[in-house]
Amino acid sequence: MLTLENILLIIILGLLLFNIQTILSGIILFFENMQEVVVKSINKENIPNEINNIVQPYKDFLESQGFKYLYAQQYNNMLEKNNIPQYTLYFYNQVEHIHAFLNTTPTKSALQALSINYTSIYENFQVVATYDCFAHNLKVPRTVMLFDHYHGSFEKALISHKEDRKSIHEPIQTDIFSEEGCLNYSQYQVDETSRLMIEENIMYATANGYKFSLSIPYFKYVKNRIKGYKRAMKVLILNQQIKQENSAYQPKQQPFYQNSEVQAISQQLDEKPKEATREQKIKTFLFSGIAFVLVFGLLGIPWSTLPLLIVILIVHELGHYFAMRYFGYQDTSIFFIPFFGAAAKGEKEHVTPFEEYIVFLAGPLPGIIIGVGLYIAMLGNPELQESTWIKEYALFSVLLNYLNLLPIYPLDGGKIVQSLLFTRYPKAQFYFFLLSFVLIILIAIVLKSPLIGLFGILLFFAINHNYKTSLLIQSIMQEAEEGPWKERVLEKLSNEKIYKEIPLTKKTAMAKQALKILRTQKPSYLLMILGIGFYILMLLLPFMGNFIL
């Protein structure tokens, strides 16, 4: 029979699961440092060639619609880690009196290669601005009427803007911005956005910039962004991306690498995120740890058990962490993941199979050794045998780390099997992923575990991505021709029909994953035999009589 406590727990869990994407995105963004955005005027000649290649088809489109290019601006991203400069090109239509701001979006989460903002300014200084699949990212002052019809087409957005500006019955200003006036206008819009976000308690000012506030308005802002992002993605998929929709400003005769979308993906792949400071890593570790404790406390894990669980997880992740540090990984850190556990992360461009194997093994192995060592120590020490917490720690340390060795992706055991056996066979990698998904769902059903079920659901949403990525990798591996991996990956993403409807942000993720696998050295047969042999030995330990005793 359901008690009131159980009903409340089910309601809380339901709310958490329903808003899981908002919560996780909000937590991730919360730890980001933000900086003041400064806009400056530049000469068009100072814009990098790769940016000009991205912009050129859209510049041609605007000029075909009666717009004239006037000025260029450069500014930094508000997020410190996104350190690639962004650019705005200003155009003006002297007949229609419409300002067009063409903005590059070189971030990994971008759905489009750039955005265009059509703006009309009135004599009373009111503003009507029309975006396309982008307004969900913005906060604007009351003097600005913001429209976004989510057409998935800058041409349709321009037509809509001509209708949108009829909503204000005032004369439209006919003056062209001077270069200084254009700069002041852009900086004002940026500053007003920051002011509004502070005023609404979405973020607050710090000595070095801004931080997001852990508040209800902040999570509403995150939720609206996610909602708009999904809507934009759906529209762009249905329109098969902007480049398929209007051949007038996406010339098909250009070489694939001149394609604006491909240039944008290339730029995002080259982006080197700014390494987090030690202070940022410590804050992430502490706040994620607090969130982890609160979530598992609400789920009914005894508060007396939580400290043991946290120590076991930290020891496990420290194993990964120190192995990464030893092999020269950059930007290494440890953090907790509410609902699921903890993780260690690091970046290294060229990882050898042996290094990867040791990094995966370095997580569960120390925990198992410590747990077994404590059991052995207790055998000859009655005082230790009376200690409940030592018994529990030894038991949980062996059990949790052993379970982590099971050959199920994305557990460490699954990663070991995948890296040693399947790196030469992309389709086999995908089938192993699919088998892992099925096993996790079956385990969730047998154990009646909502948490394991939630984990399985998250894997389900990655199936299509992994399938298409495996096809991409396999098709490149089967080619007789040789050439830079990056160019070959981008060419297939640009030209092959199966990838046409995939939005920009997912293509970037696919390209990054494919390049990581293609560039990774394949394990030698000796490493495969010895590595899998030792791994199987670890799996068989619990079935050995002496170990059980």
C-alpha positions in Angstrom: 0.0 0.0 0.0 1.3 3.4 -0.9 2.0 5.7 2.0 1.9 9.5 1.9 5.7 9.5 2.1 5.9 7.2 -1.0 3.4 9.3 -2.9 5.3 12.4 -2.2 8.6 10.7 -3.3 7.0 9.6 -6.5 5.7 13.1 -7.2 9.2 14.6 -6.5 10.9 12.0 -8.7 8.4 12.6 -11.5 9.0 16.4 -11.4 12.7 15.8 -11.4 12.6 13.4 -14.3 10.2 15.7 -16.3 12.6 18.6 -15.9 15.9 16.6 -15.9 17.3 18.4 -19.0 16.6 21.8 -17.5 18.1 20.8 -14.2 21.3 19.2 -15.7 21.7 22.1 -18.2 21.2 24.6 -15.4 23.7 22.9 -13.2 26.3 22.8 -16.0 25.8 26.5 -16.9 25.8 27.5 -13.2 29.5 26.7 -13.0 30.5 28.7 -16.0 32.3 32.0 -15.6 31.1 34.8 -17.7 32.8 38.0 -18.8 31.8 41.4 -20.0 31.2 41.6 -23.7 33.1 44.3 -25.5 32.3 45.3 -29.1 34.9 47.0 -31.2 34.9 48.2 -34.8 37.3 46.5 -37.3 38.2 46.7 -40.9 36.6 43.9 -43.0 40.2 43.0 -44.2 40.9 41.9 -40.6 38.2 39.3 -40.6 39.8 35.8 -40.9 39.4 34.0 -44.3 37.5 31.1 -42.7 34.9 33.6 -41.4 34.6 35.3 -44.8 34.0 31.9 -46.3 31.2 31.3 -43.9 29.7 34.8 -44.4 30.0 35.1 -48.2 26.9 33.2 -49.3 24.7 35.2 -46.8 26.4 38.5 -47.8 25.5 37.7 -51.4 21.9 37.0 -50.4 21.5 40.3 -48.5 23.0 42.2 -51.4 20.5 40.5 -53.7 17.8 41.9 -51.5 18.9 45.5 -51.7 21.2 45.6 -48.7 24.6 47.3 -48.8 27.5 46.2 -46.6 28.8 49.1 -44.4 30.8 48.1 -41.2 32.3 45.1 -39.4 32.6 44.5 -35.6 34.3 42.0 -33.4 33.3 40.9 -29.9 34.0 38.2 -27.4 31.6 35.5 -26.2 30.1 36.1 -22.8 31.2 32.6 -21.7 34.9 32.6 -20.8 35.5 29.1 -22.2 34.2 30.1 -25.7 37.3 32.1 -26.6 36.8 32.3 -30.4 36.1 35.9 -31.4 32.7 36.6 -32.9 31.9 39.0 -35.8 29.0 41.1 -36.9 28.7 42.6 -40.3 26.3 45.5 -40.6 24.1 46.0 -43.8 21.5 48.6 -44.6 18.6 48.6 -47.1 18.2 52.3 -48.0 14.9 51.7 -49.8 13.1 49.7 -47.1 15.1 51.4 -44.2 16.0 48.0 -42.7 19.2 47.3 -40.8 20.6 43.8 -41.0 23.1 42.5 -38.5 24.9 39.3 -39.7 26.4 37.6 -36.6 28.7 34.6 -36.6 28.0 31.9 -34.1 31.2 29.8 -33.7 30.1 27.8 -30.6 29.6 24.1 -30.4 25.9 24.4 -29.4 25.1 26.6 -32.4 22.3 25.2 -34.7 23.3 27.6 -37.6 26.5 28.8 -39.1 25.4 32.4 -38.3 22.3 34.4 -37.5 20.8 37.5 -39.2 18.9 40.1 -37.2 16.6 42.4 -39.3 15.9 45.6 -37.4 13.7 48.7 -38.0 14.2 51.8 -35.7 11.4 54.3 -35.3 11.5 58.1 -34.7 10.4 57.5 -31.1 13.4 55.1 -30.7 11.3 52.0 -30.5 12.8 49.0 -32.2 11.3 46.0 -34.0 13.8 43.1 -34.5 13.2 39.8 -36.3 15.4 36.8 -35.8 15.2 33.3 -37.2 15.5 30.3 -34.9 17.6 32.4 -32.4 15.4 34.6 -30.2 15.2 32.0 -27.4 18.7 33.0 -26.5 17.9 36.7 -26.0 16.7 39.1 -23.4 15.7 42.5 -24.8 14.6 45.8 -23.2 11.0 47.0 -23.3 11.8 49.4 -26.2 12.5 46.4 -28.4 9.7 44.3 -29.9 11.3 40.9 -30.6 10.0 38.5 -33.2 11.0 35.0 -34.2 8.7 33.0 -36.5 11.1 30.0 -36.6 11.0 29.7 -40.4 14.4 28.1 -40.8 15.0 30.6 -43.7 16.5 34.0 -43.5 14.6 35.0 -46.7 11.3 34.2 -45.0 12.4 36.0 -41.9 13.0 39.1 -44.0 9.5 38.9 -45.4 8.1 38.5 -41.9 10.1 41.5 -40.6 8.3 43.7 -43.2 5.0 42.6 -41.6 6.3 42.7 -38.0 7.3 46.3 -38.2 3.7 47.3 -39.0 2.9 46.6 -35.4 4.2 50.0 -34.5 2.4 52.9 -36.0 5.2 55.4 -35.9 7.5 56.9 -38.6 10.6 54.8 -39.3 14.0 56.5 -39.0 15.7 56.8 -42.4 19.2 57.6 -41.2 22.1 55.2 -41.8 24.2 54.4 -38.8 27.6 56.0 -38.8 30.4 53.6 -37.8 30.5 55.0 -34.3 26.8 55.0 -34.0 26.6 51.4 -35.1 29.2 50.5 -32.5 27.4 52.3 -29.8 24.1 50.7 -30.7 25.6 47.2 -30.6 27.3 47.8 -27.3 24.1 49.2 -25.9 22.2 46.1 -26.8 24.8 43.9 -25.2 24.9 46.0 -22.0 21.1 46.0 -21.8 20.9 42.3 -22.1 23.3 41.9 -19.1 21.4 44.6 -17.1 18.1 42.8 -17.7 19.5 39.4 -16.7 20.8 40.9 -13.5 17.6 42.7 -12.8 15.6 39.5 -13.3 17.9 37.6 -11.0 19.1 35.3 -13.8 22.7 36.3 -13.1 24.7 38.7 -10.9 27.9 40.8 -11.3 31.2 39.7 -9.8 34.6 41.4 -9.6 35.7 39.6 -12.9 32.4 39.5 -14.8 29.2 37.6 -14.1 27.9 34.4 -12.7 24.5 32.7 -13.1 22.2 32.8 -10.0 20.8 29.6 -8.7 17.3 30.9 -8.8 13.8 30.2 -10.1 14.1 32.9 -12.9 17.4 31.4 -13.9 15.9 27.9 -14.3 13.0 29.4 -16.2 15.5 31.1 -18.5 17.3 27.8 -19.1 14.0 26.0 -19.7 12.9 28.6 -22.3 16.2 28.3 -24.1 15.9 24.5 -24.2 12.3 24.8 -25.5 13.3 27.3 -28.2 16.4 25.2 -29.1 14.3 22.1 -29.7 11.8 24.1 -31.8 14.6 25.6 -33.9 16.2 22.2 -34.4 12.9 20.7 -35.5 12.3 23.5 -38.0 15.8 23.3 -39.4 15.6 19.6 -39.9 12.2 19.9 -41.7 13.8 22.6 -43.9 16.8 20.4 -44.5 19.0 23.2 -43.3 19.1 26.6 -44.9 21.6 25.7 -47.5 19.2 23.2 -49.1 16.3 25.7 -49.0 17.6 28.5 -51.2 20.2 27.8 -53.8 20.4 31.5 -54.6 22.6 32.1 -51.5 24.1 28.6 -51.1 25.7 28.0 -54.5 25.9 24.2 -55.3 28.9 24.6 -57.6 31.3 25.7 -54.9 33.8 23.1 -53.5 32.5 21.4 -50.4 34.9 23.2 -48.2 33.5 26.6 -49.2 30.1 25.6 -47.9 29.3 27.9 -45.0 28.0 25.2 -42.7 31.1 23.0 -43.2 33.3 26.0 -42.5 31.4 26.6 -39.3 31.9 22.9 -38.3 35.6 23.2 -39.1 35.9 26.3 -37.0 34.1 24.7 -34.1 36.4 21.6 -34.3 39.5 23.9 -34.2 38.2 25.7 -31.1 40.3 25.0 -28.0 38.2 25.7 -24.9 39.8 27.7 -22.2 41.0 25.5 -19.4 39.1 25.9 -16.1 41.1 27.5 -13.2 41.8 25.5 -10.1 39.2 27.6 -8.2 36.6 26.8 -10.8 37.3 23.1 -10.6 37.1 23.1 -6.8 33.8 24.9 -7.0 32.4 22.5 -9.5 33.5 19.5 -7.4 31.9 21.0 -4.2 28.6 22.1 -5.7 28.2 19.0 -7.7 28.9 17.0 -4.6 26.3 18.8 -2.6 23.7 18.3 -5.5 24.7 14.6 -5.5 24.1 14.2 -1.8 20.8 16.0 -1.9 19.5 13.9 -4.8 20.5 10.6 -3.3 19.2 11.7 0.1 15.8 12.4 -1.5 15.9 9.0 -3.1 16.1 7.3 0.3 19.8 6.4 0.5 20.6 6.4 4.3 22.5 9.5 5.3 24.9 7.2 7.2 25.8 5.4 4.0 26.3 8.5 1.8 29.7 9.4 3.2 31.0 5.9 2.4 29.6 6.1 -1.1 31.2 9.5 -1.7 34.6 8.3 -0.5 34.4 5.2 -2.7 33.4 7.3 -5.7 36.2 9.9 -5.0 38.8 7.1 -4.7 37.6 5.6 -8.0 37.7 8.9 -9.9 41.1 9.7 -8.4 42.4 6.6 -10.0 41.3 7.8 -13.4 42.5 11.4 -12.6 46.1 10.4 -11.6 46.4 8.1 -14.6 45.3 10.9 -16.9 47.8 13.3 -15.2 50.6 10.7 -15.5 50.0 10.4 -19.3 49.8 14.1 -19.9 46.1 14.8 -20.2 45.1 18.5 -20.0 42.3 20.2 -18.2 41.8 17.3 -15.8 39.1 17.5 -13.1 36.6 15.4 -11.0 33.0 16.2 -10.5 29.8 14.5 -9.3 26.8 13.7 -11.5 23.5 13.7 -9.6 21.5 10.5 -10.0 24.5 8.6 -11.5 27.7 9.0 -9.6 30.9 10.9 -10.4 33.3 11.3 -13.3 36.9 12.3 -14.1 37.6 14.2 -17.3 40.6 15.2 -19.2 41.7 16.1 -22.8 44.5 14.7 -24.9 44.7 14.8 -28.7 46.7 11.6 -29.4 46.1 8.9 -26.9 47.8 5.5 -27.3 45.7 2.3 -26.8 47.9 1.4 -23.8 47.3 4.8 -22.1 43.6 4.5 -22.7 43.5 1.0 -21.3 45.4 2.0 -18.1 43.1 5.1 -17.6 40.0 3.0 -17.8 41.4 0.3 -15.5 42.8 2.8 -13.0 39.3 3.6 -11.7 38.0 0.3 -10.5 41.3 -1.4 -9.7 42.4 0.7 -6.7 38.9 0.4 -5.1 38.9 -3.4 -5.4 42.5 -3.6 -4.0 41.5 -1.4 -1.0 38.4 -3.4 -0.3 40.2 -6.8 -0.5 43.0 -5.3 1.6 40.6 -4.3 4.3 39.0 -7.7 4.4 42.4 -9.4 4.7 43.3 -6.9 7.5 40.1 -7.7 9.4 40.7 -11.5 9.3 43.6 -11.2 11.8 42.2 -8.2 13.8 39.1 -8.6 16.0 38.9 -4.9 16.7 38.6 -4.2 12.9 35.9 -6.9 12.7 33.8 -5.0 15.2 33.9 -1.8 13.1 30.7 -1.7 11.1 31.8 1.2 8.8 35.0 -0.6 7.8 33.0 -3.7 6.9 30.6 -1.6 4.9 33.3 0.3 3.2 35.2 -2.9 2.2 32.0 -4.5 0.9 30.7 -1.5 -1.1 34.2 -0.7 -2.4 34.6 -4.2 -3.9 31.0 -4.5 -5.0 30.7 -1.1 -6.8 34.0 -1.2 -8.5 33.5 -4.8 -9.6 30.1 -3.9 -11.1 31.9 -1.0 -12.9 34.1 -3.6 -14.6 31.2 -5.4 -16.2 31.4 -5.4 -20.0 28.5 -2.9 -20.5 29.0 0.5 -22.1 29.5 3.2 -20.7 30.9 1.4 -17.6 34.7 1.2 -17.4 34.6 -2.5 -18.3 32.5 -1.7 -21.4 35.0 1.0 -22.4 37.9 -1.5 -22.0 36.2 -4.1 -24.2 35.3 -1.4 -26.8 38.7 0.1 -27.0 40.6 -3.2 -27.2 38.3 -5.2 -29.5 36.1 -2.9 -31.6 38.2 0.2 -32.6 38.9 -1.4 -36.0 35.2 -2.2 -36.5 32.9 0.8 -36.2 29.7 -1.2 -36.8 30.7 -3.7 -34.1 31.2 -0.7 -31.8 27.6 0.4 -32.5 26.2 -3.1 -31.9 28.1 -3.3 -28.6 26.5 0.0 -27.6 23.1 -1.3 -28.7 23.6 -4.6 -26.7 24.6 -2.5 -23.6 21.4 -0.5 -23.9 19.3 -3.6 -24.0 21.1 -5.1 -21.0 20.7 -1.9 -19.0 16.9 -1.8 -19.7 16.6 -5.5 -18.8 18.5 -4.9 -15.5 16.3 -1.9 -14.7 13.2 -4.1 -15.3 14.5 -7.0 -13.2 15.7 -4.8 -10.3 12.7 -2.5 -10.7 15.1 0.4 -10.6 13.9 3.8 -11.9 17.5 5.2 -11.8 18.9 2.5 -14.0 15.8 2.9 -16.3 16.5 6.6 -16.5 20.1 5.8 -17.5 18.8 3.5 -20.2 16.5 6.2 -21.5 19.4 8.6 -21.9 21.3 5.9 -23.9 18.2 5.4 -26.1 18.4 9.0 -27.2 22.0 8.4 -28.3 21.3 5.4 -30.5 20.6 7.3 -33.8 23.7 9.5 -33.2 26.0 6.5 -32.6 24.5 4.6 -35.6 25.2 7.4 -38.1 28.6 8.1 -36.6 29.5 4.4 -37.0 28.5 4.6 -40.6 30.5 7.7 -41.1 33.7 6.2 -39.6 33.2 2.9 -41.5 32.8 4.6 -44.9 36.0 6.5 -44.4 37.9 3.5 -43.2 36.9 1.6 -46.3 38.1 4.2 -48.7 41.2 3.5 -50.6 42.2 7.1 -50.9 44.4 8.8 -48.3 44.1 12.4 -47.0 43.6 14.4 -43.9 40.9 12.8 -41.7 39.2 16.2 -41.0 38.6 17.1 -44.7 37.3 13.6 -45.4 34.9 13.7 -42.5 33.6 17.1 -43.4 33.2 16.2 -47.1 30.9 13.2 -46.2 28.9 15.3 -43.7 28.4 17.9 -46.4 27.6 15.7 -49.4 26.1 12.4 -48.4 22.3 12.2 -48.3 22.1 10.4 -44.9 23.6 13.4 -43.1 21.6 16.2 -45.0 18.9 16.7 -42.4 21.1 16.6 -39.3 21.4 20.0 -37.7 24.8 21.8 -37.3 25.3 21.1 -33.6 24.9 17.4 -34.1 27.1 17.3 -37.1 29.8 18.9 -35.1 29.4 16.3 -32.3 29.5 13.5 -34.9 32.7 15.0 -36.6 34.4 15.3 -33.2 33.6 11.7 -32.2 34.6 10.3 -35.6 37.9 12.2 -35.7 38.8 11.0 -32.1 38.3 7.4 -33.2 40.0 7.8 -36.5 43.0 9.5 -35.0 43.4 7.0 -32.2 46.1 4.4 -32.8 44.6 0.9 -33.0 45.8 -1.5 -30.3 48.4 -4.1 -31.1 47.4 -7.8 -31.0 49.7 -8.3 -28.1 48.0 -5.6 -26.1 44.6 -7.0 -27.1 45.5 -10.5 -25.8 47.3 -9.3 -22.6 44.8 -6.6 -21.9 41.7 -8.7 -22.4 43.3 -11.6 -20.5 44.0 -9.4 -17.4 40.5 -7.9 -17.7 38.9 -11.4 -17.8 41.0 -12.4 -14.8 39.6 -9.5 -12.8 36.0 -10.5 -13.8 36.7 -14.1 -12.6 38.1 -13.2 -9.2 34.7 -13.4 -7.4 34.3 -17.0 -8.6 37.6 -18.1 -7.2 37.2 -20.0 -3.9 40.0 -18.3 -2.0 38.8 -14.9 -3.0 35.3 -15.6 -1.8 36.6 -17.0 1.5 
